[in-house]
Amino acid sequence: MHANTVIRDNIAPDGTNLSPMQISECRLTLGFIVGRQGDLEQACSSAWTD
């Protein structure tokens, strides 16, 4: 999924967020998609990672 690629590409090897807004938007999008599929627990986990 594109959002996972964006997250992976914008985190430095030391864990620093290179584009915090872009990463946040992708995490929220992933959480929204999973929530629409009915898995609220996974949705919250997707949106609130690190």
N, C-alpha and C positions, 0 to 999 in steps of 0.2 A: 504494500500500500504506500502511496506517495507520502502520506503524513509520517510514516515510520522512517522513510528515507530522509526526509527533511530534518527530523529530530536527530537521527544518527549523524548526518552530515554537519550539523550545527553544534555538536558537543565535542570539544577538544579532548585529546587523550587524557589530560589531567582532570577532566570532568567539568571544565569551565563552559558555561553557556555562551556561545559566540553570538547568537541572535535570540535573546530571551523572549521577545514578543512573538517571533515566528514559532519557537518551540512551544510556547504557551497556547497559541492558536491551534497548533497541530494536536496537542494533548487534549484540548477541549473538543476538537472535532472528533477525535477517536472516541472520547467518552460519550459524545452525543450519538455516534453511530452505534456503539454497543448498547447504549440506553434504549435506543429505538428498537433494538433487537430483543429487548426485554430483560437484560442482565444488569440490574441496577448496581450490584456489588462490583462487577467488573468495570462498569461505567465510571464509578467513583474512583476506582483504582487507576484507571487509565488517565483520568483528568488530574489526579493528585499525586503524580509520581515525582519524587525528589523535589 
